[in-house]
Amino acid sequence: MTAHPYTESSLVEAAAIQLLDSMDWQTVSAAHETFGLLGTLRREHKGEVLLTSRLRDALRRLNPDVPESAIQAALDELTRDRSAMDPVAANLETYQLLKDGIPLSVPDPLHGGQKTVRLRAVDWHHPEQNDFLLVSQLTIVGQTYTCRPDLVGFVNGMPWVVIELKNINVPARAAYDDNFTHYKREIPHLFWYNAFLVASNGTDSRVGSMTADWDRFFEWKRIESEQEPPRVSLEVMLRGTCDKARLFDLVENFTLFANRNTGLEKVIAQNHQYLGVNNALVSMQTAREQKHGRAGVFWQTQGSGKSYSMVFFAQKVLRKLTGNWSFVIVTDRVELDQQIAKTFKDVGAVGETEAETCHATSGAHLRQLLAGNHRYIFTLIHKFQTAETINGRSDIIVITDEAHRTQYDTLALNMRTALPNAMFLAFTGTPLIAGEERTKEVFGDYVSIYDFKQSVDDGATVPLFLSSETGHPKLFLG
């Protein structure tokens, strides 16, 4: 029987390389790699996962005013051995160095003595100014075995993206079961710098973080807009996640590390969260410019990661928009208030103490907390019992959850009066129904819609089924 021509090496991998090449990634094969300063990748040996010479070049280019000794110190910090650490903890440490800069002490020629500076290993503001290299068939010597990932995407010499490809007749899950799991055990240092993993057989394509099990690998069906017809393909996956600007946005603004009972987990935004949050950001900026405060209604169904979307939104505002921002997180139930505060605490957006002390118990307490310039304040809608001004700042963003239940009536109007120059963004897990149209009057129109069917289709929400076998209809989870 003639072998199927659609093979991993000849078609899926070649198509991925060609696509990334068209997206202005430099591409090179390491199948016959030579080593040393004049070698293919300038690696010294097969155990290296960093392209040190490219990283050094990036440090020099991005930090032209510091001495060579500082460049070397930054390089030493990024490349130091983290094998004694849990790989996800090592990943968090390097992520923070990349995101916030590498702190170093350098001579201060103006005032004398030393000063602390943060050296950049990445230019977050201008993604195109960074070095993007896609390497195919990179050999990495592990603890016991030699591994060869299909594709590794390097940014400034650091392995951000690992892509594993399978024949169309092999489930994409095999890339996780047979390859990623093996790599994490044999070459854990590859994952100290990893942004995310992509598994594909050319048709089924999924992306996940280094700590995600297969059930938390998800499809990427739309590239730029929620209005695009959904398509599951390797092309949509790579254009949606590895386009230079989108890759940098995902890594900088849509990556979290959550402390769970099972340990530290890395969380990356799903497709609907990424598109929805960016929609909300645009709407919020429009509301600010037009001074009406209605940032919009963010409808993403229950179980689709709505609380994480709130964190992604707030963190990107703080990171990318100028302002002394404060966020007032408003719910209508104590348990929901505690749950959202815990989410913000678990991902490090608020500290342990702040998560406990920044719950406004009254309008007077809210006034006190806002005067104290806290980043995040949690409160209940029922605290807005009177129509009185609490704070007139224009850099307050009110994020409400389940806004349609109680927050479109008098309490919401009181809230608008209390914070007259704030912007209001409503999150809800269910659509507005007849009689709830006033929510739009208070918060604005939909900025994102991710309904129950979409969530079930994507595997983000477990489906519900109706059973009447016993004569008494019952709902159960699928």
N, C-alpha and C positions, 0 to 999 in steps of 0.2 A: 504494500500500500504506500502510495506517495505521501511523503510528509506534508503536512499542512504548511503552506508558504508563510502564513502569519505567525512568525516565531518571535520570541522575546528579543533576540539579538538583531534580527534583520528588519523588523518592522516597528514594534512598540518602542524599543530603545532609540532606533534611528529617528522615528517621528518625534519623540520627546526632545532629542538633541537638536533636530532641525527647528522645532518650534522655539526652544529657548535661544537658539542662535538668532532667530528672527526677532526676538525680544531683547537683542543686544547683549546677551551673555557671550563672553568668550568661551569657546568649547575646545576641549582637548581630550584625547584618549590616552589613558595610562596603561593600556594593555601591554605595551612594550616599553615601560618607563625606564629611563636612565637616571642616575642619581648624581648628586654633587651640584656645585654652583652653576654648571653648564647643562645640568640635566633637565628632563622634561618639566618637572615641577620645582626643581631646586631643593628637593628633599634630600636629607642625608641618608636616610634608611627607611625601610618599609613600616616601621613602627610609628612614624610621625603622622599625626592627623592634622597638624597645623602647617600651613605653608608660611613658614617663619619669615622668609625674605619678602613676601608680599605684605605680611602684617607690618614688618618694619618699614617698608616703603609707605604704607598708609599712615603710620604714626608720624613719619617725617613730613609727609604732605599736609596732614591735618593740623600739625603743631609746629609751624615753621619757626617760631620765635623761642623755642626752648633748646637748651644745649643737648648735645648727643648723649650725655650721661642720663638725662631725663628720659630720652627715647628708649635707651637700654633698660632703665628701671621700669618703665611702663611695659616693655616687652617681657621682662622677667616676671612681672606680676601676672600678666595674661597667660604666660606659658608655664608657670610653675606647676609642679606635680600636685594634683589633687586626688590622687588615687586612694588616699586614706578617707576621703569624704564619700558620702553617699552620692551617686551620680547626679541626682536631681538637686541636691544641695550645692554641688559644684556648678551645675547649670545655673542655679539662682545667683551664685556669687559672680560668675562671669557675666551674666545678664546685667546685673547691677553695675558692674564696671563699664560695660558697653553703653548702658543707658545714661548713666550719670557722670561718666568719665573716671579716669584712674587718678586718684588723689596722690600728689607728689609734692615734695618740698624742693623749690628751686631758688637760685640766687635772685634777689630783688635789686636790680641795678639802680632803680630810682630812689629807693629809701634805704638801701643797704640791708644786710642780713639776708634772711630767707623769707619766702612767701609760699603759701600753699596754692597750687593750681591743679586743675583737673584736665588731664590730657585726653583728647578724643581719639578713639580707635575707629569711630564710625561718624560719618557726616549725616546726621538724621534730617537736617533741613534740605539737603540736596542729594537725594538718593543716587542720582545719575553720576555724582562725583566719586562714588565708591567703586571698588574693583570687584567685578562679578565674573567668576570663573566656574564653568561646569566641567567636571572631570568624570569621564566614564571609565569603568573597570579599574577603579583604584584599589590596589592591593594594600591591605593593612594587616600586619602580623599581630595576632592576638596572644592571649596567655597560653593557649594550647593549640589553637587552629589559626590558619590564615584566612582572612575574610576578604571578599571583594564586592562591595556594594556596587550596584549597577551605575547609579549616578549620584554624585555628591556636588551640591552647589556651595561654592566658597564665596564669602563676602569678605574682602580685605584679608584673605588668607585663612579665614575661620570657617569651618564646615557647618553652615547654618541649616542646609536642607539635605536630607538623605532620601533618595527615591529608589524604590525597589519595584521591578517590573516582572510580570509573568506572561507566559503564553496565553493567548485568548481562551484556550481550553482549560486553563488552570484558574481556580478562584483567586481573586485578589487577596483574600484572607491568607493565602499561603505565604505571601510576602511578610505578613506579620508573624505567623506561626513558625515559619521555617527560617526567616532571615532576621527580622528586627529583634526577635527574642534572642536569637543566637548572637547577634552583634552586641546587644546590651550586656550579655554575659562575657563575651570574649574580648571585645574592644570597647569597654565602657568609656574610655577617654574620648572617643568620637562624639559622645553625647554631652560632654561638658559645654559645648558651644552650640548645641543643636537648637534650632527654632521649631522645626516640626518635621514629621515624616510623611511621605506620600507612598501609598501602595496602589498599584494599578495593573490590570491585565489588558489595557488598551480600551476597554469599555467601562467596566466597573472601576472607579477611581475614588480613593478615600484619603483623608488627611487626618492626622492625630498628633498629639504631643508625645514626648518620650515616655510619659507615665501612663498614657491612656491604654486601657485594654481594647480589644477589637471592637467591642460594642460602643466605644466612645470615639472610634474613627468615623468620620462622617463625610458625606458627599459635598461637593461644592458645585451647585447647579446654575448659579448666575454670576456674572462677572462684575457688572457695573450698576445694575438696576433691578429692583424687585419686580419690575414690569416685564423683564425678559422671560420668555418661555423657558421652563426648566430643562436643562440638558445635562445628563450624566456622561461625561467624557473626559479623557485625559487632557484634551485641549482646554476645556473650560476650567478644569482643575488647575492647570499650570498657568493659564492667563489670569485666573482669579487669585492665585496665591503667590506666584513667582514673578509677575510683572514687578519691575523694580520699585515703583512707588507703592504698590499694594503690599509687597513683601515688607517694606520698611514700615508701613502703617500697621500691618499685622503684628510685627515684632515689637514696635515701640509702644503701641497704644491698645493692642488687643491680646496681650499676654499677661496672665496672672499666675501667682503661686499660692495655692490654698493649703492651709494647715488643716488636715482632716484627722479623724481618729486613727486612720490607717497610715498616717504619715503625710509628708509633703507631696503635693501633686501639682503638676504644671497644667494650666488651663489655657487653651487658645480659643478665640471666638469661633463660633460656627458661622456659616455663610449668612444666615438670616440675621444674626446679631451684628455682624460686621456691616452689612448694608443698612440695617435699621438704625444703628447708632450713628452712622455717618449721615443718614437722612435727618435724624434728630438734631445733629450738630448744625447742619445747614439751616434748618428751621429755627433753631434757637438764635443763631446769628441774625437771621432776618427779623425775628421778633425784637431783638435788641436794637437793630438799626431803625426799625419802624416804630419803636417805643410803644408797642401794644402788649408785650409780655406773653402772648400766646405762642408758646414754643411747639405745641402740638400734642396729639394723642398717639401713643406708642402701643399698638395692640399686637402682643405676641402671646400665644396661647399658654395656658398653664402647663408647667413642666418643660418649657422650652428654654429655660435659663434666663428668665426675666430679671432676677436679682443680679446676675452677672452683667446683664446688659446695662443696668443702672451703674454698676462700678465702671464698666468700660467707658460709658458716657462721661461720668464725672472725672475719671482719670485723664481722659483725652482733653477735656476742657482745661483742666489744670496744667496739662503738659503743653498744649498748643495755642491757647488763647490768652492774651494778656489780660490781667485783672486779678484783683485780690478776692478770688471767688469763695463764697460760702454756699453750701448745699443744705437745704432743709428737706429732709426725707419725711414725708407725711403719709401715714397709714390710718386705717379706721379700726384696727384691732390691736390689742396689746401683744398677742402672740405673733402677729405679722410684723409689728414694730421690732420685737426682739429678734425675729428670724432675719430680717434685713440687716439689722445692726450686726448680727453675728456674721453674716456673709461679708460685710465690709471689714470686720475685724479679722476674719479667717484669711483674707487675702492681703492683709497688711495696710489697707487704706486708712484704717483708724487703729490706734493703739488700744491695748487692753483697758487702760484707765479711761481714755476718751469714749470708748464704747459704752462704759458704764455711766459716765458723768454727763454726757452730752445728750441726754433725753430731756427735752423741755417738758416740764410738768404743768406749765401754765403760760399764758401770754406774757406775764411779767418775767417768768424764767426764760422764755424765748428771747425777750428783749435783752436780758442780761447776757445770754450766751452769744447772741449776735454782736453785742458790744465787745465781747471778749475775743472776737475775730476767730472763732473756731471754723475749721474747714467743713466739718459735717455736724449736723444737729438732727436728731431724730425726735419726732413728736407725733401726736395723734390729732386728727382733724377736729376732734371734740374739744380741743383746747381753745379753738377760735370761736368763743361764745359771744363775743362782742365785736362790734365794728369800730375798732380803734387802730390808729397807726402805731405799729411797733418799731419799724425801722424803714427808712427811706432809701437805703443803699440800692444802687442799680446793678451791683455785682452779686446778687443773691439769686440762686436758681432753686426753685421749689420743685422737687420730684415727688409726685404723688403716686401711690399704688392703689389699684382698684378704684380709680377715680369716679367711676360711674355710680357707685353704690350710695355714697352720702355726700361726695365732695362737689356735686354740681348744684347744690341748693344753697340755703342761707349760709351754711358754714363755709362754703367755698367763697361766697361773696365777702364774708368776713375776712377770710384769709387774703383775698385780693386787696381789701382795704388795709389790712395789717401790714402788708408788704407791697405798697403801691407801685414800686419801680422794679420789682422782681420779675423774673421770667418763670413761667409755669409749664412744666412738662408732665403729662399724665401717662402713667403706665397702666395697662389693664390686660388681664388674661382672657377676657371675654368681650365680644363685640357689644357696641352700644345698641340698645333696643328702643322700641317706641317709648317715649316718655323720658328718655335720657339724652335727647338732642342738646340739652342745655350744657352738657359737658363740653361740647364743641365751642359753645359760646364763651365758656370760661377758659378752656385750654387751647382751642384751635382745632384744626382738622387733623385727620390721620397723617402721620409722618411715616408710619411703617405698619404693614399688615402681614402677620404670619399666623394663619389660622390653624384650627385643629387638624384639618385634613393634611395641610402641608407638613405639619409637625409629625403626624403619624407616618406619612410617606417618607419622611427623612429619618425616622427612627428616634426622634427626640422625645416623643410622647408615646406611651403605651396605649393602644387602641382600646375602646370600650365596646362591649358587645351586650346585646339584650337577649336574655334567655327566658323562655316561658315553658320549659319542659315540665316543670312541676305544676303548671297552672297558675303560678304566681310570678309575673315578670320580675327579673332580677338583672341588675347590671354587674358585669364582672370584667376584670382587666384581661386583655389578651396577652 
